[in-house]
C-alpha cells in the first residue's frame, strides 16, 4: 500500500505534531510541527524538515546549528493525527544544547533537571 499524505489529519492551521525519537536508543528527543510540505520535503530529502510557527517557514533541523536529523523511518499513529520520526541525530536535539528537549521531570511535585547541556 502506498503512503498517501492526504490521509493525514492536520489541524485547522494545517499542522500535525511530530515526535522525534532516536532510532537506536529509543530516546524521545523533541516534538515539533509539520505541515504537508514539511512531510513531503522530509520524505524526499531524508532531512527532517519541520514547520516553524514563529517564523512561518520551513525549518530543516540542523540548518543553522549543524545538529542534523536524518530520517530512518516515518510512522503515522492510529488516528493519523500525529507523526513519529525515527532519526539519526547529529549532536544535541534541543536548542538548549541538551540531547533531548525532555530534560525536566516532575517528581514529588518538584521539577528536577535530568541532564545538563552537552
Biopython code that builds the backbone (N, CA, C, O; Angstrom):
import numpy as np
from Bio.PDB.StructureBuilder import StructureBuilder

atoms = [
    (1, "UNK", "N", (0.843, -1.166, 0.000)),
    (1, "UNK", "CA", (0.000, 0.000, 0.000)),
    (1, "UNK", "C", (0.894, 1.236, 0.000)),
    (1, "UNK", "O", (1.789, 1.349, 0.838)),
    (2, "UNK", "N", (0.668, 2.146, -0.908)),
    (2, "UNK", "CA", (1.490, 3.357, -0.962)),
    (2, "UNK", "C", (0.960, 4.398, 0.024)),
    (2, "UNK", "O", (-0.234, 4.446, 0.322)),
    (3, "UNK", "N", (1.878, 5.227, 0.522)),
    (3, "UNK", "CA", (1.536, 6.252, 1.504)),
    (3, "UNK", "C", (0.868, 7.426, 0.822)),
    (3, "UNK", "O", (1.376, 7.952, -0.168)),
    (4, "UNK", "N", (-0.276, 7.840, 1.357)),
    (4, "UNK", "CA", (-0.991, 8.999, 0.842)),
    (4, "UNK", "C", (-0.995, 10.093, 1.898)),
    (4, "UNK", "O", (-1.765, 10.017, 2.855)),
    (5, "UNK", "N", (-0.143, 11.120, 1.747)),
    (5, "UNK", "CA", (-0.088, 12.194, 2.740)),
    (5, "UNK", "C", (-1.437, 12.887, 2.957)),
    (5, "UNK", "O", (-1.670, 13.464, 4.019)),
    (6, "UNK", "N", (-2.321, 12.833, 1.964)),
    (6, "UNK", "CA", (-3.642, 13.457, 2.097)),
    (6, "UNK", "C", (-4.495, 12.738, 3.143)),
    (6, "UNK", "O", (-5.507, 13.272, 3.596)),
    (7, "UNK", "N", (-4.084, 11.522, 3.527)),
    (7, "UNK", "CA", (-4.838, 10.772, 4.536)),
    (7, "UNK", "C", (-4.527, 11.239, 5.955)),
    (7, "UNK", "O", (-5.193, 10.824, 6.904)),
    (8, "UNK", "N", (-3.516, 12.103, 6.108)),
    (8, "UNK", "CA", (-3.171, 12.618, 7.436)),
    (8, "UNK", "C", (-4.201, 13.654, 7.877)),
    (8, "UNK", "O", (-4.794, 14.350, 7.053)),
    (9, "UNK", "N", (-4.401, 13.742, 9.184)),
    (9, "UNK", "CA", (-5.363, 14.695, 9.742)),
    (9, "UNK", "C", (-4.603, 15.877, 10.344)),
    (9, "UNK", "O", (-4.097, 15.809, 11.465)),
    (10, "UNK", "N", (-4.538, 16.947, 9.581)),
    (10, "UNK", "CA", (-3.891, 18.175, 10.015)),
    (10, "UNK", "C", (-4.897, 19.007, 10.802)),
    (10, "UNK", "O", (-6.104, 18.891, 10.587)),
    (11, "UNK", "N", (-4.401, 19.855, 11.723)),
    (11, "UNK", "CA", (-5.308, 20.710, 12.488)),
    (11, "UNK", "C", (-5.812, 21.859, 11.616)),
    (11, "UNK", "O", (-5.521, 21.913, 10.421)),
    (12, "UNK", "N", (-6.563, 22.767, 12.215)),
    (12, "UNK", "CA", (-7.158, 23.859, 11.446)),
    (12, "UNK", "C", (-6.127, 24.852, 10.907)),
    (12, "UNK", "O", (-6.458, 25.700, 10.077)),
    (13, "UNK", "N", (-4.870, 24.748, 11.378)),
    (13, "UNK", "CA", (-3.791, 25.587, 10.847)),
    (13, "UNK", "C", (-2.958, 24.828, 9.814)),
    (13, "UNK", "O", (-1.953, 25.337, 9.318)),
    (14, "UNK", "N", (-3.394, 23.591, 9.493)),
    (14, "UNK", "CA", (-2.661, 22.785, 8.517)),
    (14, "UNK", "C", (-1.449, 22.097, 9.087)),
    (14, "UNK", "O", (-0.538, 21.730, 8.344)),
    (15, "UNK", "N", (-1.418, 21.910, 10.421)),
    (15, "UNK", "CA", (-0.252, 21.330, 11.087)),
    (15, "UNK", "C", (-0.574, 19.994, 11.736)),
    (15, "UNK", "O", (-1.723, 19.697, 12.064)),
    (16, "UNK", "N", (0.477, 19.198, 11.913)),
    (16, "UNK", "CA", (0.380, 17.914, 12.586)),
    (16, "UNK", "C", (1.591, 17.797, 13.516)),
    (16, "UNK", "O", (2.710, 18.105, 13.106)),
    (17, "UNK", "N", (1.379, 17.350, 14.781)),
    (17, "UNK", "CA", (2.534, 17.204, 15.674)),
    (17, "UNK", "C", (3.422, 16.049, 15.233)),
    (17, "UNK", "O", (2.948, 15.035, 14.721)),
    (18, "UNK", "N", (4.720, 16.230, 15.445)),
    (18, "UNK", "CA", (5.700, 15.220, 15.060)),
    (18, "UNK", "C", (6.699, 15.038, 16.198)),
    (18, "UNK", "O", (7.369, 15.985, 16.609)),
    (19, "UNK", "N", (6.787, 13.822, 16.695)),
    (19, "UNK", "CA", (7.726, 13.476, 17.755)),
    (19, "UNK", "C", (8.960, 12.858, 17.107)),
    (19, "UNK", "O", (8.849, 11.974, 16.257)),
    (20, "UNK", "N", (10.139, 13.330, 17.516)),
    (20, "UNK", "CA", (11.399, 12.789, 17.001)),
    (20, "UNK", "C", (12.016, 11.876, 18.048)),
    (20, "UNK", "O", (12.185, 12.261, 19.205)),
    (21, "UNK", "N", (12.349, 10.661, 17.626)),
    (21, "UNK", "CA", (12.909, 9.650, 18.520)),
    (21, "UNK", "C", (14.185, 9.091, 17.909)),
    (21, "UNK", "O", (14.240, 8.797, 16.715)),
    (22, "UNK", "N", (15.216, 8.948, 18.748)),
    (22, "UNK", "CA", (16.465, 8.351, 18.281)),
    (22, "UNK", "C", (16.198, 6.894, 17.915)),
    (22, "UNK", "O", (15.728, 6.124, 18.752)),
    (23, "UNK", "N", (16.488, 6.513, 16.691)),
    (23, "UNK", "CA", (16.147, 5.171, 16.218)),
    (23, "UNK", "C", (16.953, 4.090, 16.930)),
    (23, "UNK", "O", (16.475, 2.963, 17.057)),
    (24, "UNK", "N", (18.150, 4.399, 17.395)),
    (24, "UNK", "CA", (18.995, 3.383, 18.030)),
    (24, "UNK", "C", (18.705, 3.236, 19.523)),
    (24, "UNK", "O", (18.568, 2.119, 20.022)),
    (25, "UNK", "N", (18.609, 4.365, 20.241)),
    (25, "UNK", "CA", (18.436, 4.308, 21.694)),
    (25, "UNK", "C", (16.980, 4.290, 22.130)),
    (25, "UNK", "O", (16.666, 3.840, 23.232)),
    (26, "UNK", "N", (16.085, 4.779, 21.268)),
    (26, "UNK", "CA", (14.675, 4.873, 21.635)),
    (26, "UNK", "C", (14.351, 6.139, 22.422)),
    (26, "UNK", "O", (13.194, 6.362, 22.780)),
    (27, "UNK", "N", (15.361, 6.975, 22.699)),
    (27, "UNK", "CA", (15.114, 8.192, 23.466)),
    (27, "UNK", "C", (14.262, 9.175, 22.662)),
    (27, "UNK", "O", (14.525, 9.422, 21.485)),
    (28, "UNK", "N", (13.235, 9.731, 23.315)),
    (28, "UNK", "CA", (12.423, 10.771, 22.694)),
    (28, "UNK", "C", (13.218, 12.065, 22.790)),
    (28, "UNK", "O", (13.612, 12.477, 23.881)),
    (29, "UNK", "N", (13.455, 12.708, 21.649)),
    (29, "UNK", "CA", (14.338, 13.860, 21.596)),
    (29, "UNK", "C", (13.613, 15.199, 21.569)),
    (29, "UNK", "O", (14.043, 16.152, 22.219)),
    (30, "UNK", "N", (12.529, 15.275, 20.831)),
    (30, "UNK", "CA", (11.845, 16.558, 20.696)),
    (30, "UNK", "C", (10.480, 16.363, 20.056)),
    (30, "UNK", "O", (10.149, 15.282, 19.569)),
    (31, "UNK", "N", (9.706, 17.425, 20.069)),
    (31, "UNK", "CA", (8.421, 17.479, 19.380)),
    (31, "UNK", "C", (8.388, 18.794, 18.612)),
    (31, "UNK", "O", (8.781, 19.837, 19.133)),
    (32, "UNK", "N", (7.924, 18.737, 17.394)),
    (32, "UNK", "CA", (7.774, 19.944, 16.582)),
    (32, "UNK", "C", (6.584, 19.727, 15.655)),
    (32, "UNK", "O", (5.935, 18.682, 15.699)),
    (33, "UNK", "N", (6.309, 20.701, 14.832)),
    (33, "UNK", "CA", (5.143, 20.650, 13.947)),
    (33, "UNK", "C", (5.576, 20.477, 12.498)),
    (33, "UNK", "O", (6.635, 20.954, 12.089)),
    (34, "UNK", "N", (4.746, 19.794, 11.738)),
    (34, "UNK", "CA", (4.932, 19.672, 10.293)),
    (34, "UNK", "C", (3.641, 20.093, 9.606)),
    (34, "UNK", "O", (2.551, 19.968, 10.166)),
    (35, "UNK", "N", (3.783, 20.588, 8.394)),
    (35, "UNK", "CA", (2.632, 20.753, 7.516)),
    (35, "UNK", "C", (2.835, 19.783, 6.357)),
    (35, "UNK", "O", (3.821, 19.046, 6.333)),
    (36, "UNK", "N", (1.923, 19.775, 5.407)),
    (36, "UNK", "CA", (2.020, 18.809, 4.298)),
    (36, "UNK", "C", (3.334, 18.972, 3.539)),
    (36, "UNK", "O", (3.941, 17.983, 3.127)),
    (37, "UNK", "N", (3.773, 20.208, 3.353)),
    (37, "UNK", "CA", (5.029, 20.454, 2.646)),
    (37, "UNK", "C", (6.234, 19.920, 3.403)),
    (37, "UNK", "O", (7.163, 19.388, 2.796)),
    (38, "UNK", "N", (6.225, 20.056, 4.726)),
    (38, "UNK", "CA", (7.335, 19.551, 5.538)),
    (38, "UNK", "C", (7.396, 18.025, 5.485)),
    (38, "UNK", "O", (8.480, 17.444, 5.430)),
    (39, "UNK", "N", (6.236, 17.385, 5.503)),
    (39, "UNK", "CA", (6.197, 15.921, 5.386)),
    (39, "UNK", "C", (6.797, 15.508, 4.050)),
    (39, "UNK", "O", (7.640, 14.614, 3.988)),
    (40, "UNK", "N", (6.356, 16.168, 2.976)),
    (40, "UNK", "CA", (6.851, 15.841, 1.638)),
    (40, "UNK", "C", (8.360, 16.074, 1.529)),
    (40, "UNK", "O", (9.075, 15.229, 0.991)),
    (41, "UNK", "N", (8.848, 17.204, 2.031)),
    (41, "UNK", "CA", (10.284, 17.515, 1.963)),
    (41, "UNK", "C", (11.108, 16.499, 2.757)),
    (41, "UNK", "O", (12.186, 16.088, 2.329)),
    (42, "UNK", "N", (10.582, 16.100, 3.923)),
    (42, "UNK", "CA", (11.280, 15.118, 4.753)),
    (42, "UNK", "C", (11.406, 13.795, 4.010)),
    (42, "UNK", "O", (12.480, 13.194, 3.981)),
    (43, "UNK", "N", (10.314, 13.344, 3.414)),
    (43, "UNK", "CA", (10.333, 12.066, 2.696)),
    (43, "UNK", "C", (11.210, 12.124, 1.451)),
    (43, "UNK", "O", (11.875, 11.144, 1.115)),
    (44, "UNK", "N", (11.215, 13.261, 0.767)),
    (44, "UNK", "CA", (12.008, 13.405, -0.459)),
    (44, "UNK", "C", (13.507, 13.503, -0.181)),
    (44, "UNK", "O", (14.317, 12.903, -0.887)),
    (45, "UNK", "N", (13.870, 14.268, 0.857)),
    (45, "UNK", "CA", (15.285, 14.570, 1.096)),
    (45, "UNK", "C", (15.947, 13.659, 2.123)),
    (45, "UNK", "O", (17.164, 13.477, 2.101)),
    (46, "UNK", "N", (15.142, 13.082, 3.033)),
    (46, "UNK", "CA", (15.716, 12.316, 4.136)),
    (46, "UNK", "C", (16.227, 13.201, 5.260)),
    (46, "UNK", "O", (16.700, 12.702, 6.281)),
    (47, "UNK", "N", (16.133, 14.534, 5.073)),
    (47, "UNK", "CA", (16.488, 15.503, 6.111)),
    (47, "UNK", "C", (15.179, 15.929, 6.775)),
    (47, "UNK", "O", (14.265, 16.415, 6.108)),
    (48, "UNK", "N", (15.095, 15.740, 8.101)),
    (48, "UNK", "CA", (13.836, 16.043, 8.770)),
    (48, "UNK", "C", (13.582, 17.547, 8.703)),
    (48, "UNK", "O", (14.413, 18.362, 9.102)),
    (49, "UNK", "N", (12.411, 17.879, 8.188)),
    (49, "UNK", "CA", (12.003, 19.263, 7.966)),
    (49, "UNK", "C", (10.711, 19.526, 8.719)),
    (49, "UNK", "O", (9.741, 18.780, 8.583)),
    (50, "UNK", "N", (10.702, 20.577, 9.503)),
    (50, "UNK", "CA", (9.528, 20.949, 10.282)),
    (50, "UNK", "C", (8.975, 22.263, 9.752)),
    (50, "UNK", "O", (9.554, 22.882, 8.859)),
    (51, "UNK", "N", (7.835, 22.683, 10.322)),
    (51, "UNK", "CA", (7.274, 23.984, 10.018)),
    (51, "UNK", "C", (7.442, 24.851, 11.259)),
    (51, "UNK", "O", (6.934, 24.511, 12.327)),
    (52, "UNK", "N", (8.139, 25.951, 11.128)),
    (52, "UNK", "CA", (8.337, 26.885, 12.238)),
    (52, "UNK", "C", (7.122, 27.794, 12.334)),
    (52, "UNK", "O", (6.856, 28.587, 11.431)),
    (53, "UNK", "N", (6.391, 27.677, 13.427)),
    (53, "UNK", "CA", (5.206, 28.521, 13.619)),
    (53, "UNK", "C", (5.608, 29.971, 13.861)),
    (53, "UNK", "O", (4.896, 30.882, 13.438)),
    (54, "UNK", "N", (6.728, 30.201, 14.530)),
    (54, "UNK", "CA", (7.142, 31.581, 14.818)),
    (54, "UNK", "C", (7.651, 32.290, 13.565)),
    (54, "UNK", "O", (7.374, 33.473, 13.370)),
    (55, "UNK", "N", (8.389, 31.583, 12.720)),
    (55, "UNK", "CA", (8.942, 32.192, 11.504)),
    (55, "UNK", "C", (8.026, 32.020, 10.290)),
    (55, "UNK", "O", (8.215, 32.668, 9.261)),
    (56, "UNK", "N", (7.022, 31.126, 10.429)),
    (56, "UNK", "CA", (6.143, 30.817, 9.301)),
    (56, "UNK", "C", (6.957, 30.401, 8.078)),
    (56, "UNK", "O", (6.781, 30.914, 6.973)),
    (57, "UNK", "N", (7.868, 29.435, 8.330)),
    (57, "UNK", "CA", (8.765, 28.972, 7.272)),
    (57, "UNK", "C", (9.203, 27.539, 7.565)),
    (57, "UNK", "O", (9.115, 27.067, 8.698)),
    (58, "UNK", "N", (9.674, 26.860, 6.523)),
    (58, "UNK", "CA", (10.228, 25.525, 6.718)),
    (58, "UNK", "C", (11.489, 25.631, 7.550)),
    (58, "UNK", "O", (12.227, 26.613, 7.470)),
    (59, "UNK", "N", (11.723, 24.604, 8.349)),
    (59, "UNK", "CA", (12.880, 24.566, 9.243)),
    (59, "UNK", "C", (13.507, 23.185, 9.095)),
    (59, "UNK", "O", (12.977, 22.196, 9.600)),
    (60, "UNK", "N", (14.636, 23.128, 8.400)),
    (60, "UNK", "CA", (15.380, 21.875, 8.273)),
    (60, "UNK", "C", (16.240, 21.761, 9.517)),
    (60, "UNK", "O", (17.142, 22.570, 9.732)),
    (61, "UNK", "N", (15.963, 20.760, 10.335)),
    (61, "UNK", "CA", (16.687, 20.617, 11.602)),
    (61, "UNK", "C", (18.182, 20.534, 11.325)),
    (61, "UNK", "O", (18.632, 19.704, 10.535)),
    (62, "UNK", "N", (18.942, 21.397, 11.980)),
    (62, "UNK", "CA", (20.389, 21.422, 11.832)),
    (62, "UNK", "C", (20.891, 22.412, 10.813)),
    (62, "UNK", "O", (22.100, 22.581, 10.653)),
    (63, "UNK", "N", (19.987, 23.068, 10.124)),
    (63, "UNK", "CA", (20.366, 24.023, 9.078)),
    (63, "UNK", "C", (21.305, 25.108, 9.615)),
    (63, "UNK", "O", (22.269, 25.484, 8.948)),
    (64, "UNK", "N", (21.023, 25.605, 10.813)),
    (64, "UNK", "CA", (21.892, 26.642, 11.388)),
    (64, "UNK", "C", (22.803, 26.086, 12.484)),
    (64, "UNK", "O", (23.928, 26.558, 12.649)),
    (65, "UNK", "N", (22.328, 25.087, 13.234)),
    (65, "UNK", "CA", (23.110, 24.563, 14.360)),
    (65, "UNK", "C", (24.119, 23.495, 13.954)),
    (65, "UNK", "O", (25.100, 23.262, 14.661)),
    (66, "UNK", "N", (23.879, 22.844, 12.814)),
    (66, "UNK", "CA", (24.718, 21.720, 12.414)),
    (66, "UNK", "C", (24.295, 20.404, 13.059)),
    (66, "UNK", "O", (24.921, 19.369, 12.831)),
    (67, "UNK", "N", (23.242, 20.442, 13.858)),
    (67, "UNK", "CA", (22.755, 19.244, 14.552)),
    (67, "UNK", "C", (21.628, 18.601, 13.741)),
    (67, "UNK", "O", (20.458, 18.662, 14.117)),
    (68, "UNK", "N", (22.001, 17.997, 12.644)),
    (68, "UNK", "CA", (21.057, 17.456, 11.669)),
    (68, "UNK", "C", (20.320, 16.228, 12.169)),
    (68, "UNK", "O", (20.795, 15.502, 13.043)),
    (69, "UNK", "N", (19.150, 16.017, 11.593)),
    (69, "UNK", "CA", (18.376, 14.800, 11.823)),
    (69, "UNK", "C", (18.192, 14.102, 10.477)),
    (69, "UNK", "O", (17.643, 14.675, 9.536)),
    (70, "UNK", "N", (18.661, 12.852, 10.401)),
    (70, "UNK", "CA", (18.471, 12.054, 9.195)),
    (70, "UNK", "C", (17.325, 11.090, 9.435)),
    (70, "UNK", "O", (17.322, 10.349, 10.419)),
    (71, "UNK", "N", (16.362, 11.100, 8.543)),
    (71, "UNK", "CA", (15.190, 10.236, 8.660)),
    (71, "UNK", "C", (15.563, 8.776, 8.448)),
    (71, "UNK", "O", (16.185, 8.425, 7.445)),
    (72, "UNK", "N", (15.184, 7.936, 9.388)),
    (72, "UNK", "CA", (15.321, 6.496, 9.249)),
    (72, "UNK", "C", (13.961, 5.912, 8.867)),
    (72, "UNK", "O", (13.861, 5.058, 7.986)),
    (73, "UNK", "N", (12.909, 6.396, 9.553)),
    (73, "UNK", "CA", (11.554, 5.893, 9.276)),
    (73, "UNK", "C", (10.536, 6.910, 9.757)),
    (73, "UNK", "O", (10.720, 7.536, 10.801)),
    (74, "UNK", "N", (9.466, 7.075, 8.999)),
    (74, "UNK", "CA", (8.349, 7.915, 9.404)),
    (74, "UNK", "C", (7.190, 6.995, 9.767)),
    (74, "UNK", "O", (6.845, 6.092, 9.005)),
    (75, "UNK", "N", (6.593, 7.225, 10.928)),
    (75, "UNK", "CA", (5.448, 6.436, 11.367)),
    (75, "UNK", "C", (4.254, 7.353, 11.586)),
    (75, "UNK", "O", (4.394, 8.517, 11.960)),
    (76, "UNK", "N", (3.068, 6.785, 11.341)),
    (76, "UNK", "CA", (1.807, 7.501, 11.491)),
    (76, "UNK", "C", (1.011, 6.808, 12.591)),
    (76, "UNK", "O", (0.917, 5.581, 12.606)),
    (77, "UNK", "N", (0.430, 7.588, 13.521)),
    (77, "UNK", "CA", (-0.342, 6.959, 14.594)),
    (77, "UNK", "C", (-1.698, 6.477, 14.072)),
    (77, "UNK", "O", (-2.088, 6.774, 12.943)),
    (78, "UNK", "N", (-2.405, 5.727, 14.919)),
    (78, "UNK", "CA", (-3.651, 5.066, 14.520)),
    (78, "UNK", "C", (-4.743, 6.040, 14.092)),
    (78, "UNK", "O", (-5.574, 5.697, 13.250)),
    (79, "UNK", "N", (-4.759, 7.245, 14.654)),
    (79, "UNK", "CA", (-5.767, 8.243, 14.276)),
    (79, "UNK", "C", (-5.309, 9.113, 13.109)),
    (79, "UNK", "O", (-6.070, 9.940, 12.606)),
    (80, "UNK", "N", (-4.067, 8.922, 12.685)),
    (80, "UNK", "CA", (-3.465, 9.651, 11.576)),
    (80, "UNK", "C", (-3.341, 11.151, 11.857)),
    (80, "UNK", "O", (-3.305, 11.969, 10.938)),
    (81, "UNK", "N", (-3.276, 11.502, 13.177)),
    (81, "UNK", "CA", (-3.165, 12.916, 13.543)),
    (81, "UNK", "C", (-1.888, 13.236, 14.314)),
    (81, "UNK", "O", (-1.781, 14.291, 14.940)),
    (82, "UNK", "N", (-0.925, 12.322, 14.266)),
    (82, "UNK", "CA", (0.369, 12.545, 14.911)),
    (82, "UNK", "C", (1.413, 11.693, 14.199)),
    (82, "UNK", "O", (1.139, 10.567, 13.785)),
    (83, "UNK", "N", (2.613, 12.249, 14.064)),
    (83, "UNK", "CA", (3.699, 11.538, 13.393)),
    (83, "UNK", "C", (4.823, 11.236, 14.368)),
    (83, "UNK", "O", (5.011, 11.939, 15.361)),
    (84, "UNK", "N", (5.555, 10.193, 14.075)),
    (84, "UNK", "CA", (6.766, 9.826, 14.792)),
    (84, "UNK", "C", (7.854, 9.666, 13.751)),
    (84, "UNK", "O", (7.708, 8.892, 12.805)),
    (85, "UNK", "N", (8.952, 10.400, 13.924)),
    (85, "UNK", "CA", (10.087, 10.201, 13.031)),
    (85, "UNK", "C", (11.190, 9.518, 13.827)),
    (85, "UNK", "O", (11.623, 10.017, 14.866)),
    (86, "UNK", "N", (11.634, 8.383, 13.333)),
    (86, "UNK", "CA", (12.789, 7.703, 13.896)),
    (86, "UNK", "C", (13.977, 8.252, 13.136)),
    (86, "UNK", "O", (14.010, 8.230, 11.905)),
    (87, "UNK", "N", (14.958, 8.746, 13.885)),
    (87, "UNK", "CA", (16.029, 9.522, 13.257)),
    (87, "UNK", "C", (17.407, 9.121, 13.751)),
    (87, "UNK", "O", (17.566, 8.454, 14.774)),
    (88, "UNK", "N", (18.392, 9.552, 12.984)),
    (88, "UNK", "CA", (19.785, 9.594, 13.436)),
    (88, "UNK", "C", (20.040, 11.053, 13.760)),
    (88, "UNK", "O", (19.964, 11.915, 12.884)),
    (89, "UNK", "N", (20.342, 11.326, 15.017)),
    (89, "UNK", "CA", (20.576, 12.698, 15.473)),
    (89, "UNK", "C", (22.065, 12.984, 15.526)),
    (89, "UNK", "O", (22.835, 12.219, 16.108)),
    (90, "UNK", "N", (22.465, 14.089, 14.917)),
    (90, "UNK", "CA", (23.852, 14.571, 14.972)),
    (90, "UNK", "C", (23.921, 15.663, 16.023)),
    (90, "UNK", "O", (23.321, 16.722, 15.837)),
    (91, "UNK", "N", (24.631, 15.443, 17.118)),
    (91, "UNK", "CA", (24.711, 16.447, 18.174)),
    (91, "UNK", "C", (23.417, 16.522, 18.959)),
    (91, "UNK", "O", (22.547, 15.666, 18.800)),
    (92, "UNK", "N", (23.275, 17.551, 19.820)),
    (92, "UNK", "CA", (22.074, 17.666, 20.637)),
    (92, "UNK", "C", (20.849, 18.043, 19.803)),
    (92, "UNK", "O", (20.956, 18.766, 18.812)),
    (93, "UNK", "N", (19.688, 17.544, 20.219)),
    (93, "UNK", "CA", (18.445, 17.862, 19.523)),
    (93, "UNK", "C", (17.829, 19.158, 20.038)),
    (93, "UNK", "O", (17.133, 19.856, 19.300)),
    (94, "UNK", "N", (18.086, 19.479, 21.307)),
    (94, "UNK", "CA", (17.446, 20.630, 21.942)),
    (94, "UNK", "C", (18.262, 21.909, 21.722)),
    (94, "UNK", "O", (19.493, 21.884, 21.717)),
    (95, "UNK", "N", (17.554, 23.021, 21.541)),
    (95, "UNK", "CA", (18.243, 24.306, 21.357)),
    (95, "UNK", "C", (19.001, 24.750, 22.603)),
    (95, "UNK", "O", (19.797, 25.687, 22.538)),
    (96, "UNK", "N", (18.763, 24.083, 23.749)),
    (96, "UNK", "CA", (19.497, 24.403, 24.980)),
    (96, "UNK", "C", (20.850, 23.703, 25.030)),
    (96, "UNK", "O", (21.629, 23.915, 25.959)),
    (97, "UNK", "N", (21.127, 22.867, 24.028)),
    (97, "UNK", "CA", (22.378, 22.119, 23.989)),
    (97, "UNK", "C", (22.296, 20.750, 24.644)),
    (97, "UNK", "O", (23.310, 20.068, 24.795)),
    (98, "UNK", "N", (21.098, 20.349, 25.030)),
    (98, "UNK", "CA", (20.899, 19.029, 25.629)),
    (98, "UNK", "C", (20.527, 18.029, 24.543)),
    (98, "UNK", "O", (20.021, 18.403, 23.485)),
    (99, "UNK", "N", (20.785, 16.757, 24.817)),
    (99, "UNK", "CA", (20.448, 15.705, 23.860)),
    (99, "UNK", "C", (18.956, 15.704, 23.553)),
    (99, "UNK", "O", (18.559, 15.555, 22.397)),
    (100, "UNK", "N", (18.124, 15.872, 24.588)),
    (100, "UNK", "CA", (16.670, 15.815, 24.435)),
    (100, "UNK", "C", (16.038, 17.087, 24.982)),
    (100, "UNK", "O", (16.557, 17.690, 25.922)),
    (101, "UNK", "N", (14.928, 17.489, 24.400)),
    (101, "UNK", "CA", (14.160, 18.618, 24.927)),
    (101, "UNK", "C", (13.437, 18.231, 26.220)),
    (101, "UNK", "O", (13.007, 19.100, 26.978)),
    (102, "UNK", "N", (13.307, 16.934, 26.467)),
    (102, "UNK", "CA", (12.589, 16.450, 27.646)),
    (102, "UNK", "C", (13.568, 16.180, 28.786)),
    (102, "UNK", "O", (13.754, 15.039, 29.208)),
    (103, "UNK", "N", (14.184, 17.247, 29.271)),
    (103, "UNK", "CA", (15.212, 17.124, 30.303)),
    (103, "UNK", "C", (14.707, 17.517, 31.694)),
    (103, "UNK", "O", (15.479, 17.510, 32.653)),
    (104, "UNK", "N", (13.430, 17.856, 31.813)),
    (104, "UNK", "CA", (12.857, 18.231, 33.101)),
    (104, "UNK", "C", (11.800, 17.210, 33.502)),
    (104, "UNK", "O", (10.895, 16.900, 32.728)),
    (105, "UNK", "N", (11.926, 16.689, 34.726)),
    (105, "UNK", "CA", (10.943, 15.748, 35.265)),
    (105, "UNK", "C", (10.243, 16.406, 36.445)),
    (105, "UNK", "O", (10.803, 17.276, 37.111)),
    (106, "UNK", "N", (9.015, 15.979, 36.693)),
    (106, "UNK", "CA", (8.298, 16.409, 37.887)),
    (106, "UNK", "C", (8.230, 15.197, 38.802)),
    (106, "UNK", "O", (7.604, 14.189, 38.477)),
    (107, "UNK", "N", (8.883, 15.311, 39.946)),
    (107, "UNK", "CA", (8.967, 14.211, 40.905)),
    (107, "UNK", "C", (8.571, 14.727, 42.280)),
    (107, "UNK", "O", (9.194, 15.642, 42.819)),
    (108, "UNK", "N", (7.527, 14.128, 42.838)),
    (108, "UNK", "CA", (7.067, 14.567, 44.146)),
    (108, "UNK", "C", (6.661, 16.030, 44.163)),
    (108, "UNK", "O", (6.834, 16.713, 45.173)),
    (109, "UNK", "N", (6.123, 16.513, 43.057)),
    (109, "UNK", "CA", (5.682, 17.901, 42.962)),
    (109, "UNK", "C", (6.792, 18.900, 42.703)),
    (109, "UNK", "O", (6.539, 20.104, 42.652)),
    (110, "UNK", "N", (7.998, 18.428, 42.541)),
    (110, "UNK", "CA", (9.147, 19.304, 42.286)),
    (110, "UNK", "C", (9.715, 19.053, 40.894)),
    (110, "UNK", "O", (9.732, 17.925, 40.403)),
    (111, "UNK", "N", (10.179, 20.134, 40.272)),
    (111, "UNK", "CA", (10.861, 19.989, 38.986)),
    (111, "UNK", "C", (12.311, 19.591, 39.225)),
    (111, "UNK", "O", (13.002, 20.162, 40.068)),
    (112, "UNK", "N", (12.752, 18.595, 38.461)),
    (112, "UNK", "CA", (14.122, 18.101, 38.569)),
    (112, "UNK", "C", (14.752, 18.160, 37.184)),
    (112, "UNK", "O", (14.193, 17.638, 36.219)),
    (113, "UNK", "N", (15.919, 18.797, 37.086)),
    (113, "UNK", "CA", (16.658, 18.851, 35.823)),
    (113, "UNK", "C", (17.452, 17.556, 35.701)),
    (113, "UNK", "O", (18.284, 17.247, 36.554)),
    (114, "UNK", "N", (17.192, 16.805, 34.639)),
    (114, "UNK", "CA", (17.796, 15.478, 34.476)),
    (114, "UNK", "C", (19.155, 15.505, 33.800)),
    (114, "UNK", "O", (20.026, 14.694, 34.115)),
    (115, "UNK", "N", (19.341, 16.440, 32.866)),
    (115, "UNK", "CA", (20.609, 16.481, 32.132)),
    (115, "UNK", "C", (21.057, 17.933, 31.954)),
    (115, "UNK", "O", (20.250, 18.863, 31.964)),
    (116, "UNK", "N", (22.329, 18.086, 31.797)),
    (116, "UNK", "CA", (22.921, 19.403, 31.537)),
    (116, "UNK", "C", (23.281, 19.473, 30.045)),
    (116, "UNK", "O", (23.358, 18.443, 29.374)),
    (117, "UNK", "N", (23.497, 20.681, 29.535)),
    (117, "UNK", "CA", (23.913, 20.795, 28.135)),
    (117, "UNK", "C", (25.182, 19.991, 27.873)),
    (117, "UNK", "O", (26.031, 19.835, 28.750)),
    (118, "UNK", "N", (25.291, 19.478, 26.632)),
    (118, "UNK", "CA", (26.474, 18.697, 26.252)),
    (118, "UNK", "C", (27.695, 19.575, 26.109)),
    (118, "UNK", "O", (28.777, 19.081, 25.794)),
]
sb = StructureBuilder()
sb.init_structure("model")
sb.init_model(0)
sb.init_chain("A")
sb.init_seg("    ")
for serial, (resi, resn, name, xyz) in enumerate(atoms, 1):
    if name == "N":
        sb.init_residue(resn, " ", resi, " ")
    sb.init_atom(name, np.array(xyz, "f"), 0.0, 1.0, " ", f" {name:<3s}", serial, name[0])
structure = sb.get_structure()
